[in-house]
Amino acid sequence: MKTYQVNENGYYGEFGGAYIPEILHQCVEELKNAYLQVLESKDFKQEFAALLRDYVGRPSPLYLAKRLSEKYGCKIYLKREDLNHTGAHKINNAIGQILLAKRMGKRRIIAETGAGQHGVATATVCALMNLECVVYMGKTDVERQHVNVERMKMLGARVEAVTSGNMTLKDATNEAIRDWCCHPSDTYYVIGSTVGPHPYPDMVARLQSVISEEIKRQLMEHEGRDYPDYLMACVGGGSNAAGTIYHYLDDERVKIVLAEAGGKGIDTLMSAATIQLGRLGIIHGSRTLVMQDEDGQILEPYSISAGLDYPGIGPMHANLAKQHRATVIAINDDEAVRAAFELTRMEGIIPALESAHALGALEKISFKPGDVVVLTVSGRGDKDIETYLKYSSSNQPTI
């Protein structure tokens, strides 16, 4: 049977693999040999499930958004990852990887972050488990997400502001990899998305798959069937999307819609729509679609959303797009902000700017009245309030 899951060599079709400097070969090899053994062990599963339940507050609700459903002529359920402890889906992955790191005997945790949600989640779990934590964050993102920076510091993490490149997520990732190269024996690198060398994309997708596991159960309760007609999520690196679709990847009854960051428009030079604009290349240890010039130099991405501001894409999503298993739509800044205000006024939920891109895709699809749609609200919008307020009020919809 055809599968869209990773193969035994760490590839999704032609995308994936592990392209790493020699100095990291042993670290990645050690991780590759340990991750499935640990993730599938009884004691890990019990500890992970208990923390997700009692610490994170899972399962996250599946909420029928009545006014939104009425507007778009279908049944729209929102998977409320914004209600997790720390305000996003990132905590699921942080807990899982840090439990793994402890079992591998690592005492020092490093991470990269864009919007700051993954950094906050990692710092939170390190505080909980009494581990040293260093978070790399581009200086641009430090400025636009300063509340999250203060949260990380309060949790005991050291935040390193990165001043290379355009000082965003790509540059933070570069610095984190450099750190890992210098401290391979005692340091564990918690990657926040389905990017990086194998086994990271598969491991992060597995840890986030609790989202689709819950969707199956919750839809059975709400609708008497365990699958929707549509699954929708935003993609930067792609972890909330991977978690949303994981258990449905090979179920062709379910249409997958991914929203990437169009920025100022894909025909401008101010965009982060990697699937639309990228070409095959290698970034941060993985073969995937990359925004690059004719010489293969990585182009600087742009998005109003710090969490989608990345010039690559997870290999799972690159493959889903290439195989036409997923429909990928670029949502521009103004469309995302408009969609955020719409959800806020219609349902009383302020979404993260990242999630707003998925909401912005609703108007691009022709739904049938009986369609059941599950859209993941990957994070809450507190961190983006200043950006929302700065944005021209003319972009607010009249509800």
C-alpha positions in Angstrom: 0.0 0.0 0.0 1.2 3.5 -0.8 2.3 5.4 2.3 3.2 9.1 2.9 5.0 8.2 6.1 8.8 8.2 6.4 10.8 5.2 5.0 13.5 3.3 6.9 16.2 5.5 5.4 14.6 8.7 6.8 13.1 9.9 3.5 9.6 11.0 2.5 9.8 10.3 -1.2 12.8 12.3 -2.4 12.8 14.6 0.7 14.5 14.1 4.0 17.7 12.3 5.0 20.5 13.5 7.2 23.1 15.9 5.7 25.2 16.9 8.6 28.8 17.9 9.5 31.1 15.0 10.5 31.3 16.2 14.1 27.5 15.7 14.5 27.4 12.3 12.9 27.7 10.4 16.2 25.0 12.6 17.9 22.5 12.1 15.2 23.3 8.4 14.9 22.9 8.0 18.7 19.5 9.7 18.5 18.5 7.6 15.5 19.2 4.4 17.4 17.5 5.6 20.6 14.3 7.5 19.6 12.0 4.6 18.5 13.2 2.3 21.3 12.4 5.0 23.9 9.2 6.4 22.3 7.7 3.0 22.0 8.7 1.9 25.6 6.0 1.4 28.2 7.6 3.7 30.8 8.1 6.6 28.3 4.5 6.3 27.1 3.1 6.3 30.6 5.2 9.4 31.7 4.5 11.3 28.5 0.7 10.6 28.7 0.6 11.6 32.3 2.4 14.9 31.7 0.2 15.7 28.7 -2.9 15.1 30.8 -2.0 16.6 34.1 0.6 19.3 33.2 -0.4 20.4 29.6 -4.2 19.9 30.1 -4.9 17.5 27.2 -7.0 16.5 25.5 -7.4 19.9 23.9 -11.0 20.6 23.0 -12.5 20.2 19.5 -14.8 23.1 19.3 -17.7 23.5 16.8 -17.4 27.2 15.7 -21.0 27.9 14.9 -20.8 31.4 13.5 -17.7 30.6 11.4 -19.5 27.5 10.1 -22.5 29.5 9.1 -20.4 32.0 7.2 -18.4 29.3 5.2 -21.3 27.0 4.7 -19.9 23.8 6.4 -19.2 22.5 9.8 -15.9 24.0 11.1 -14.4 22.4 14.2 -11.4 24.2 15.8 -8.7 22.0 17.4 -7.8 24.2 20.4 -4.0 23.8 20.8 -4.1 27.4 22.0 -5.5 26.1 25.3 -2.5 24.0 26.1 -0.1 25.1 28.9 2.2 27.7 27.4 -0.3 28.6 24.8 0.6 26.4 21.8 1.1 22.9 20.5 4.9 23.3 21.0 4.7 21.9 24.6 3.8 18.4 23.3 7.1 18.0 21.4 9.2 19.7 24.1 8.0 17.3 26.8 8.6 14.3 24.6 12.1 15.3 23.4 13.3 16.3 26.9 12.0 13.0 28.4 14.1 11.3 25.6 17.1 13.5 26.4 17.0 12.6 30.0 16.9 8.9 29.1 19.9 9.4 26.9 21.8 11.0 29.8 22.0 14.6 28.5 22.1 17.4 31.0 22.1 20.5 28.8 19.3 21.4 26.5 19.5 23.9 23.5 16.7 25.0 21.2 16.0 27.5 18.5 12.9 29.6 18.4 11.1 32.1 16.0 7.9 33.2 17.5 9.2 32.2 20.9 6.5 29.5 21.6 9.0 26.6 21.2 11.5 28.5 23.3 9.0 29.1 26.0 7.9 25.4 25.9 11.5 24.2 26.1 12.3 26.5 28.9 9.2 25.4 30.8 10.0 21.7 30.6 13.7 22.4 31.5 12.5 24.3 34.6 10.2 21.4 35.4 13.0 18.8 35.0 15.8 20.9 36.4 18.0 21.0 33.3 20.2 23.8 31.9 18.5 25.6 28.9 19.9 27.8 26.2 17.6 29.2 23.6 18.8 30.8 20.3 16.5 33.5 18.8 17.1 36.0 16.0 17.5 39.6 17.2 14.5 40.6 14.9 12.3 38.0 16.7 13.7 39.0 20.1 12.3 42.5 19.4 8.9 41.5 18.0 8.3 38.8 20.6 9.8 40.4 23.7 7.1 39.1 26.1 8.1 35.5 25.2 11.8 36.4 25.7 11.0 37.6 29.2 8.9 34.5 29.9 11.9 32.3 28.9 14.3 34.3 31.2 11.8 34.1 34.1 11.8 30.3 33.5 15.6 30.2 33.9 16.7 29.9 30.3 19.5 31.9 28.8 18.3 33.6 25.6 21.0 34.2 23.0 20.1 37.0 20.5 21.5 36.1 17.1 22.7 39.0 14.9 23.7 37.1 11.7 21.6 37.1 8.4 18.2 38.8 8.8 18.2 37.7 12.5 15.2 35.4 12.3 14.5 31.6 12.7 17.0 30.4 10.1 19.8 32.3 11.8 18.8 31.0 15.2 18.9 27.5 13.9 22.4 28.0 12.4 23.6 29.1 15.8 22.0 26.3 17.7 23.7 23.8 15.3 27.0 25.5 15.9 26.6 25.2 19.7 25.7 21.4 19.2 28.9 20.9 17.2 30.9 22.4 20.1 29.2 20.4 22.9 28.2 17.0 21.3 28.6 14.8 24.4 26.4 16.5 27.1 24.0 18.6 25.0 20.7 17.6 23.4 19.2 19.8 20.7 15.4 20.1 20.9 14.3 21.0 17.3 10.9 22.6 17.4 9.5 21.6 14.1 9.4 18.7 11.5 12.7 20.0 10.1 16.4 19.0 10.4 18.2 15.7 9.8 16.5 12.4 10.2 15.2 11.3 12.8 13.9 14.8 13.8 11.1 15.2 11.3 9.7 11.8 12.1 10.2 12.1 15.8 8.5 15.5 16.1 5.6 14.3 13.9 5.2 11.3 16.2 5.2 13.4 19.4 2.7 15.9 17.9 0.5 13.0 16.5 -1.4 13.2 19.8 -3.4 16.0 18.0 -4.8 13.7 15.3 -5.2 10.8 17.8 -7.5 13.1 19.8 -9.3 14.4 16.6 -10.2 10.8 15.7 -11.7 10.2 19.1 -13.4 13.6 19.4 -15.0 13.4 15.9 -16.4 10.0 16.8 -18.2 11.7 19.7 -19.3 14.7 17.8 -20.1 13.3 14.4 -20.3 9.5 14.8 -17.3 9.0 12.4 -13.6 9.4 13.1 -12.5 11.3 10.0 -13.2 14.8 8.7 -13.6 15.8 5.0 -10.9 18.5 5.4 -8.0 19.0 7.7 -6.5 22.5 7.8 -3.3 23.9 9.4 -0.6 26.4 8.9 2.9 25.4 7.9 6.3 27.0 8.6 8.5 24.1 9.5 5.3 22.1 9.9 4.9 20.5 13.3 1.3 21.5 14.2 0.3 20.4 10.6 2.2 17.1 10.9 0.5 16.4 14.2 -3.0 17.3 12.8 -2.6 15.0 9.8 -0.4 12.2 11.1 -3.1 9.5 11.6 -4.9 10.6 8.3 -1.9 10.7 6.0 -2.8 7.5 4.1 -6.6 8.1 4.4 -7.5 9.5 1.0 -11.0 10.3 2.1 -9.5 13.3 4.0 -8.4 16.3 2.1 -5.4 18.1 3.5 -5.1 21.9 3.2 -1.9 23.6 4.3 -1.5 27.4 4.6 2.0 28.9 4.2 3.1 32.5 4.7 2.6 34.5 1.5 4.1 37.6 3.2 3.5 40.7 1.0 2.7 38.3 -1.9 4.5 35.4 -3.7 5.3 37.7 -6.7 7.2 40.1 -4.3 10.5 39.4 -2.8 8.8 39.5 0.6 7.4 36.1 1.2 8.0 32.8 3.1 5.9 30.6 0.7 8.5 27.9 0.5 6.4 25.3 -1.2 5.3 27.7 -3.9 8.7 29.4 -4.3 11.3 26.8 -3.2 13.5 24.5 -5.2 15.2 21.2 -4.1 18.1 21.9 -1.8 19.5 21.2 1.6 18.9 23.2 4.7 19.7 22.4 8.3 20.5 18.8 7.6 17.6 17.9 5.4 16.9 17.6 1.7 13.7 19.6 1.0 12.3 22.6 -0.8 14.3 25.7 -0.1 14.0 29.4 -1.1 17.2 30.0 -2.9 18.8 32.0 -5.8 20.4 30.6 -9.0 23.7 30.0 -7.1 21.9 28.0 -4.4 22.3 30.8 -1.8 19.4 30.8 0.7 17.0 33.7 0.2 15.8 35.6 3.2 12.2 34.8 3.9 9.6 37.4 5.1 6.4 37.0 7.0 4.4 39.1 9.5 4.4 35.9 11.6 7.7 35.0 13.3 6.8 31.3 13.5 6.4 31.0 9.7 9.4 33.1 8.7 11.5 30.1 7.5 13.1 29.5 4.0 12.6 25.7 4.2 9.8 23.3 4.9 9.6 19.9 6.6 10.3 17.0 4.2 6.9 15.4 5.0 5.1 18.5 3.7 7.4 18.9 0.7 6.5 15.3 -0.3 2.7 15.8 0.3 2.8 18.9 -2.0 4.8 17.1 -4.7 2.5 14.0 -4.6 -0.6 16.3 -4.6 -1.7 14.7 -1.4 -2.0 18.2 0.2 -3.3 21.5 -1.3 -1.0 24.3 -0.3 -2.2 27.9 -0.3 -0.1 31.0 0.3 -1.9 33.4 2.6 -0.7 37.0 2.6 -0.1 39.1 5.7 -3.3 41.1 5.3 -5.4 38.0 4.7 -4.1 36.4 7.8 -4.7 39.5 10.0 -8.2 39.9 8.5 -8.9 36.2 9.4 -7.6 36.7 12.9 -9.9 39.6 13.5 -12.8 37.6 12.0 -12.3 34.7 14.5 -11.9 37.1 17.4 -15.1 38.9 16.6 -17.2 35.9 15.6 -16.0 33.3 18.2 -14.2 35.2 20.9 -10.9 33.5 20.2 -7.7 35.5 19.5 -5.5 33.2 17.4 -1.7 33.3 17.0 -0.6 35.0 13.8 0.6 31.6 12.6 -2.8 30.0 13.0 -4.4 33.0 11.4 -2.9 31.9 8.1 -4.9 28.6 8.3 -8.0 30.6 9.0 -7.2 32.8 6.0 -7.4 29.8 3.8 -11.1 29.1 4.6 -12.3 31.7 2.0 -10.1 30.0 -0.7 -12.0 26.7 -0.6 -15.5 25.9 -1.9 -17.0 23.8 0.9 -20.2 21.7 0.5 -22.9 22.1 3.2 -22.3 18.6 4.7 -18.5 19.0 4.9 -16.8 18.5 8.2 -13.7 20.6 8.5 -11.1 20.4 11.3 -8.8 23.4 11.5 -6.0 23.5 14.1 -5.6 26.7 16.1 -2.0 26.1 16.9 -1.5 28.9 19.4 -3.1 31.8 21.1 -2.6 35.4 20.1 -1.4 37.1 23.2 2.2 37.2 21.9 1.0 38.9 18.7 -1.3 41.6 20.2 1.2 44.4 19.4 1.5 43.3 15.8 -2.3 43.1 15.5 -2.7 46.6 17.0 0.0 48.1 14.8 -1.6 46.7 11.7 -3.9 49.1 9.9 -7.5 49.1 11.3 -8.7 49.1 7.7 -7.8 45.4 7.5 -10.3 44.6 10.2 -13.5 43.0 8.9 -16.9 44.2 9.6 -18.7 41.4 11.3 
